[in-house]
Amino acid sequence: MKYRLIVSIFLLVMMLGGTVEAAKGGIGRAGVRGRGRGRIYSARMPVIIPGRNTNSGYYENKDGARIIKSSHFELDYMLGRKITFFCMARGFPRPEITWYKDDIELYHHKFFQVHEWAVGNDTIKSKMEIDPATQKDAGYYSCQADNQYAVDRRGFRTDYVMISY
């Protein structure tokens, strides 16, 4: 039982990017454990996250979807007014744009509208509007452009402001 606990702690420290000495329990400042006690070997495990830097070629394709213009990152809105976000993407075939709030896809309803315009064979413009805005509309919005070659995403944080007279 004690052996399993020690191995579990060792593996946890290693996965979090610690060193062998840290896993043994006792490193001092800046990773130095006493004078003349030898080297400290880092045993960091590589973390592979799928994305633009992989060797798969999926995100590196010249025809992949890319967001070329988008709204500013942060927006404060007044209650009862309109919130508008903009996203423009290029790729071949022309990408599709999907809107999200707090990583949940948004669907049309009477207070939420999306307007899209095709520009040539490879570009699309999309404008998302919420009118009138309420307190529940505060959050993290993002637009995602995707086609068969790539996915690109931009995010925008928004919060409401109250003006008192």
C-alpha positions in Angstrom: 0.0 0.0 0.0 2.8 2.4 1.0 4.7 1.5 -2.2 1.6 2.3 -4.4 1.2 5.7 -2.7 4.9 6.6 -3.3 4.7 5.5 -7.0 1.4 7.5 -7.4 3.0 10.6 -6.0 6.1 10.1 -8.1 4.0 9.7 -11.3 1.9 12.8 -10.4 4.9 15.0 -9.9 6.4 13.8 -13.1 3.3 14.4 -15.1 3.1 18.0 -13.8 6.6 18.7 -15.0 8.5 18.1 -11.8 12.0 16.7 -11.5 13.2 13.3 -10.1 14.6 15.1 -7.0 11.2 16.9 -6.4 9.4 13.6 -6.6 11.8 12.1 -4.0 10.8 15.0 -1.8 13.2 17.8 -1.0 14.5 20.3 -3.4 15.5 23.7 -2.3 15.4 27.1 -4.1 15.7 27.1 -7.8 15.9 23.3 -8.1 19.2 23.0 -6.2 19.4 20.3 -3.5 22.4 20.9 -1.4 26.0 21.6 -2.5 27.9 19.0 -4.3 25.2 16.4 -4.4 25.2 15.9 -8.1 23.0 16.9 -11.0 19.3 17.1 -10.9 17.8 15.5 -14.0 14.6 16.8 -15.3 12.2 14.1 -16.3 9.5 16.1 -17.9 7.2 14.2 -20.1 6.2 15.8 -23.4 2.6 16.8 -23.6 1.2 16.5 -27.1 -1.7 18.7 -27.8 -3.3 18.5 -31.2 -3.2 21.9 -32.9 -1.5 24.0 -35.4 2.0 22.7 -34.7 1.4 19.1 -35.3 3.0 17.2 -38.2 -0.4 16.0 -39.5 -0.7 18.8 -42.1 -4.3 19.4 -41.2 -3.8 22.9 -39.9 -1.0 23.8 -42.2 -2.9 23.4 -45.5 -2.9 26.6 -47.5 -6.6 26.2 -48.2 -7.5 25.8 -44.5 -10.0 28.0 -42.8 -8.4 31.1 -41.2 -10.1 34.0 -39.4 -8.7 37.1 -41.0 -10.7 39.8 -39.2 -12.7 39.7 -36.0 -14.1 41.9 -33.2 -12.1 43.2 -30.3 -11.3 40.9 -27.5 -13.3 42.6 -24.7 -16.6 44.4 -24.9 -18.7 46.1 -22.2 -22.3 46.6 -23.1 -25.3 48.5 -21.6 -28.3 46.6 -20.6 -31.1 46.9 -23.1 -28.8 47.8 -26.0 -27.4 45.7 -28.9 -24.3 43.5 -28.7 -22.6 42.9 -32.0 -19.6 40.7 -32.9 -18.0 40.3 -36.3 -15.9 37.5 -37.8 -14.5 37.2 -41.3 -12.8 33.9 -42.5 -11.0 32.8 -45.6 -10.4 29.3 -47.0 -11.2 27.0 -49.9 -13.8 25.6 -49.9 -15.3 28.6 -48.2 -15.4 28.1 -44.4 -18.5 27.9 -42.3 -18.7 30.1 -39.2 -20.3 28.9 -36.0 -20.9 31.1 -32.9 -20.5 29.9 -29.3 -21.2 31.3 -25.9 -19.2 29.8 -23.0 -18.2 27.0 -25.4 -21.9 26.1 -26.2 -23.1 26.5 -29.7 -25.6 29.3 -30.2 -28.8 28.8 -32.1 -31.2 31.3 -33.6 -34.0 32.8 -31.4 -35.8 36.1 -31.6 -33.2 38.0 -29.6 -30.2 36.5 -31.3 -29.5 36.8 -35.0 -26.6 35.9 -37.3 -26.1 37.6 -40.7 -23.6 36.1 -43.2 -22.3 37.3 -46.5 -20.2 35.3 -49.0 -17.3 37.3 -50.6 -16.0 35.6 -53.7 -15.3 31.8 -53.6 -13.2 31.7 -50.5 -14.3 34.3 -47.9 -17.3 34.7 -45.6 -18.3 37.5 -43.3 -20.5 36.8 -40.2 -22.1 39.3 -37.8 -23.8 38.1 -34.6 -26.2 40.4 -32.8 -28.1 40.1 -29.5 -30.8 42.7 -29.1 -31.8 43.7 -26.4 -28.9 42.6 -24.2 -29.6 41.3 -20.7 -27.4 40.4 -17.7 -27.5 36.7 -18.9 -25.7 37.7 -22.1 -22.4 38.4 -20.2 -19.8 35.7 -20.9 -17.2 34.4 -23.3 -18.3 34.4 -27.0 -16.3 32.9 -29.8 -16.6 32.4 -33.6 -15.2 29.2 -35.2 -14.4 29.0 -38.9 -13.9 25.5 -40.3 -13.7 23.7 -43.6 -12.3 20.3 -44.5 -8.7 21.4 -44.0 -8.6 23.4 -40.8 -10.5 25.0 -37.8 -9.7 28.4 -36.5 -11.4 30.1 -33.5 -11.4 33.7 -31.9 -12.9 34.6 -28.6 -14.4 37.7 -27.1 -15.2 38.4 -23.5 -18.2 40.6 -22.7 -19.8 42.0 -19.6 -22.5 44.5 -18.9 -22.2 48.0 -17.3 -24.8 49.8 -15.4 -25.0 53.6 -15.6 -26.5 55.4 -12.7 -27.7 58.9 -12.9 
